[in-house]
Amino acid sequence: MEQKSTIRCHLSAIMGERKMKIVDVMNASGVGRFQVTRLYREEHMEAITLGTCVKIADGLGVSLDELISYTPAEKTEE
């Protein structure tokens, strides 16, 4: 059985460290509440655009690697 790849967003951890609220991220990045909330909750990550992630990363002064991590699926030999 093949494992699924995973995309993780570390926005909630970054916000927690900095004691930020969603509105603070919105103001810093120019990204709307709906998209910020989706990233915060890690909901429907496959539907978030790269442009949105870049805007948030730039607004928070972090690299894209610090904001988003990707783990590819492990292929198993049958």
N, C-alpha and C positions, 0 to 999 in steps of 0.2 A: 504494500500500500504506500502510495506516495504522499508525503506531507505537503501541506500547502505553504506557500511562501507567506511571510508576514511583513507588514508595513506597520511600524510603530511611530507614534508621535509623542514627543517628550515635552509638549507645550505645558501640560499641567504641572510637571516637575519644575520647569523653568519659572512658571508663574508662582508656584509655591515658594521657591527659593527667594524670589524677588518680592514676594507679597503683593503680587499684581492681581487685578481683577480683569474680567473679560473686556470691560470698557477701556482699561488701560492699554490692552493689546490692540483693540480697535483704533484707538487714537494714535498709537505709535506706528501702526502699519497701514492704516487706511483700508483695512479689510473689514467687511461687514460682520455683524453679530452672528448671523447664521453660520458662516464659514468658520469663524473663530470657535464657536461652540462645538461644531462638528469635529474640529481638530482637537479641542480640549477633551472631548469625550471619546475620541478615536472612533467615531461613527462614520461609516461609508468612506473609509480612507481612499478607496480606489476612485472615488468621484472627485476628490480634491485636485485641483490643477497645480502644476508645478509653479506657475506664476503666483498663486496664492501663497504657497509655502515660502517662496523667495521673498515676497513682500513682508510676511510675518518675520522671517529670519532677519531681514534687513532692519525692520522696525525695532526688533529686540537686540540687535547687535550680536547675533550668534550666527554660526555657520549653518548651512543646510544640514550637514551631518549631525550637528548638535540637536537640531529640531526634529529630524526624521531619520529613522533607521530602517533598513531593509534586510531581511534574512531570506535568502532564496530557499526554495524547497529542496529537501534532500532527496536525491533520486536513489531508489533501491533497485538492486539487481534482482531480476526474477528468475 
